[in-house]
């Protein structure tokens, strides 16, 4: 990669993390997008890779068209076409990138600002029905240490609706066990305080006891560890939890730790929690992100219909 392009990318990533408060996850995704954009420029017109000021609207459109035809080469993806969601993120990345270049007077205008984002199909997310929760929680083999750890993870995901990245970053000191509150650092390092229930607390205490720890132990120690004693990885959690979810969901595709986040939000709405409270608990910056649960909460819709419709 040309040195000047590499430096611009580094400056941009520093800007979005330190000044715009983007999460490290988003920053890494944007870095991959910009490297892919650079590789495209090299093959499309090498002069653009050495002088980004020449990039215009047509270049952006050609890049997106190229991406629409590209196959996903990641393991397990089956070389499927890139999704509209990925294209939308790449476009959002380019818009932010060129906005940054405009702000520092490196370019005069943002060529990506004239391109519309592709429509993203709205899929109803998977969630576990309330009558399947006990079955899910009983799946880990609690005669083993790993099984007891898995149960603690399942209980905490369901009790709080936290993201995978939030769970693996938890320390013992993140918890106030007396008040059953957790301090979470979410997207963009935004802090929120959320409650957790007795079942999650008990499962965590059993797991900590396996490690000869307690709530009073070194508060900087990671809550969940993998092998050999280091903070558990997102890949390990995803693999372990997805296995249990596949069973209770009857083999449905797309089961992941995020399924339990959807389950948390859906069950709260089914039990008449107001959507603003759910937004706060989930750490959504926009209410529109939370409104997806109004589409999946069919039990509440049926209840309203039965109570209100004259011919129900």
N, C-alpha and C positions, 0 to 999 in steps of 0.2 A: 504493500500500500504506500502511495506517495506520502512523504513525511508531513507535508502541509495538511493533507486531508486527514491524516491520523491525528494531528494536533487539534484540528477543528472539532473532530468527533469527541476527543477528550475534554475540550473546553465546554462543548455542549452538554455532555453527560454530567460534568461538574456543576454546570448551571442548573439543570433540571433537578438535581438532587439537593443542592445546597440552597438554591434560591426559590425554586418552584415546589420543593418538598415532594418530588416524585419518589416512589418506593424504589429500593434497589432492584426489585423484581422487574419493574417497568423499565428502569435504566438498562438492565441487561438485555431485555427484549429489544429496546431501541438500538442498542449497540449492534446486535445481530442484524437488525433491519438495515442499519446504515452501512454495515460491511457488505451486505447483499446488494445494496444500492450502488456502492462503489464498484463491486465486481461487475454489475450490469453495465455501468458507465464505461469500464475498461473494454468490454466486448462490443458495446454499442457505438461508442465514439471516444477513443482514448484521450482526445484533447479535452473532453469534459472532466475526466478524472483528474487532470492536472490543473484545471481552471474551472472551479464550480460556478463561477459567475456566468458561465455560458449556458448553464442548465436552464431550460425554459419549460413552458407548459407542455409542449410536444414531448419532451424528454420524459417528464413525469408520467404522461399518459402511456408512452411506450413501455416504461418500466412496469406500470401496473398491468398492462396487457400481457407482458412477459410473465409476470407473477401469476396471473390467472391461468396460464398454460403450464406452469411449473408443477411438478409432482413433489409431494412431501416425502423426503428421503429419510426421515427419522425412523429409528427402529420401532416396529409395531404399528406403523401408520399405513402399511400396505401400498405405499406410493400413490396415495389418493391425491386428487387435485387440492391445491391450497384453498382453504375455506374463505368465504367472504369476510368472516370475522378477522382472519389474519390480514387480508388485504386492507380492511378498514384500519387495523392497527398500524400497518406500514404507512398508510397515507397520513394518519394522525402523527406518526413519527416525523415524516417529511415536512408536514405543516409546522410542527414545533421546531424542527431543525432550521428551516429557512426563516421562520419568525425570529429565531435567535440570531441568525446571520444578518437579518435586516436591522435588528436592535444594535448590533455592534458595528453597523455600517460596512459590513463586508460585501453585501449585495444590496441592490436598490429595491427589489420587490420579491415577494414570495410566489414563485411559480406554482406551488402546490395549492395555493389558496383558491384557485379557480376550479379545482377538481372536486366533484361530489363524491361522498363516501358511498360504497355499495350498500344496498339494503341487506341487513343481517336477519336471516330467518329467526323468528322467535319460537324456540323450542320450549315445551313444558319440561322443566327439569325433573329428574328422578327424585323421589323422596320415599322414605320408609313409612308405611302406615302405622298409626299409633298401636294397633293390635299386633304389630310385628316387632315392636321395640324390645319387649322382654326376650323374645326369641333371639334377637340380635345380640343382646347383652350376655346371653348365656352361651354363645358360640365359642368364645375363647376357652381353651383348656386351662382352667385356673389351678390345676395341680402342678403347673410349670410356672417358672418365673416370667418367661416370655408371655405366656397366656395371661398372667396377672397384669403385666404391663399393658398388653393389648386391651384388656377390659377397662383399665384406667383411662386409656386413650379414648376408647369408644364412649365411655360415660362422660368424659370431659367435653368431647366434641358435641355430643347431644345436649349436654347441660348448658352449653355456652354459645354454640353456633360459631365458634371462632374459625378463622382460616387455618389451613395447614401451616403456612409460614408463621402464623402467630403462635400456634401450638408448639412447634419445634424450638421457638426462641424463648419459651417460658423457663424461668428459673424458680427454685424453691421460694425465693424472695418475692416473686410476683404475686404471691397469695397472702391474704389476710384470713387465716383459717377461722378465727373467732367470729368475724363478721361475714364469712363466706363471700369475699370479694376478691376479684383478680384485676390486676393492672395490666392492660393489654396495650402494646404498641402496634398499631395497624398500618395500613397503607400510608406512605409518606410520614411514618413515625408519629402519626396522630395517636395521642393517648386517650384511652377510655377505661372506665371502671365498670365491670360487669359482675353480677352475682353468679354463684354456682351452687348446685344443690347438694344435699346430703349424700346421695348415692355416689356422685362423683368424688366427693370428699373422702368417703369411706374407701372407695376403690384406690384412690391415690395413696391413702395412708397405708393400705396393705402393700402396695408396690414399693413405697418408700421403706417400709419395714424390711422388705426383701434386700434392700441395699444398706440396711442398718442405718437408716436416716430417719429424720422426723421433720416436722415443720420448723423446729428450732435449729436445724443443721445450718451449715454454711449457706447463706441466702444467695450466694452467687453461683451455686452449683446448678447445672441444668436439671430440669424436672425429669425429662425422659432421656435415657441414654440407649445407645445401640452397642455394637461391638467395636473395639474392645473398651468399653467404658467411656466413650466419647458421646457428645450430644447426638441424639438420634437424627438421622437424615430424613429429608422429605421423601426420598425414594423408598426408604424402608417403611415409613408410616403409610405411604400410598399403597404399597404392595400388600402389607398386612391387613389394612382396613378394607381395601377393595375386595379381598378374598371373602371376608365375612359378609359384606354387602351383597356380593354376587349371589350368595346363598339365599338371603331373605328376599332378594328382588327377583328370584327365579331366573337368574342368568342374564338379566337385562344388561345391555352394553352401557358403558359410560359411568358405571359405579365407581365412586372415588370418595375421598374424605369430604369433598365439597357437597356430596350428596347429603351428608349429615348436617351441613350448614343449611341446605334447602329444607331438610326435615325439621330443623329447629324453627325456622321462620314460618313454615307451613302449619306446624302444630300450634304455635302461638296464635296465629290468625284464626285457626279453627276453634280455638278456645277463647275467642273474642278479645284478644289483645289488640290495642289500637296500633295502626301502622306506623305512627311516629315513634312509639316506644320500641317497636321492632327495628326500625331504622337505627335508633340509638344503640341498641344491643348489638346489632350486626356491624356497626361502624360504617354504614353507608353515608357518603357525603351528599348523595342526591336521593330524594324520595323515589325517583323513577327506578332506581336499582331495587328498591324494596317492593315496588308495586308488582313485580313478577309473582309475588306470593298471592296476590289477589286473583291470578289466573290459575294457580295450581290448587288453591284451597277449595276443592269441589265440595267437600263436606259442608262448609259454611254456606256455599251457594244453595245446596239442597235444603239445608235447614231454613234459610230465608224463604225459599220457594214454598216449602211445606207450610210455613207459618203465615205467609202473606198472600199467596195466590188463592183466589176463591175456589178454583177447581182442583186444587192440589190433592 
